[in-house]
Amino acid sequence: MNVPADLLYTKQHEWVLVEGNNATVGITDFAQQELGDVVYIELPEEGQSFGAEESFGSVESVKAVSELYMPLSGKVREVNSELADTPETVNEDPYGDGWMIRISISDDGQVDELMSSDDYLEYLKEEAG
């Protein structure tokens, strides 16, 4: 399982790349494996604002529908519109072309609450029991 060290993670299995006051958000390799083949993704409109841990969309796979949760409070700057036509990109490249939204962070203090790659791996081990 791929857990890049340069990203931050949530317990809801989103990854975050923080660049200054902006962040790119997607789902982890673990999440896409658990979901199976992704067939549809619902994402928000650009300009919408969300609080941390609020649902901003959903991912539908052949197995289930899962909510997507904001890792940080912020305003959506950009949506990966390519995923509407090629949702399988999330399975093929979750940390690259499979990104979902880019946001402007409204509370940079929340960044400290996210998990490092080591913390996320430890969390996955605990979850697996």
Secondary structure, 3 states (H helix, E strand, C coil): CCCCCCCEECCCCEEEEEECCEEEEEECHHHHHHHCCEEEEECCCCCCEECCCCEEEEEEECCCEEEEECCCCEEEEEECCHHHHCCCHHHHCCCCCCCCEEEEECCHHHHHHCECHHHHHHHHHHHHC
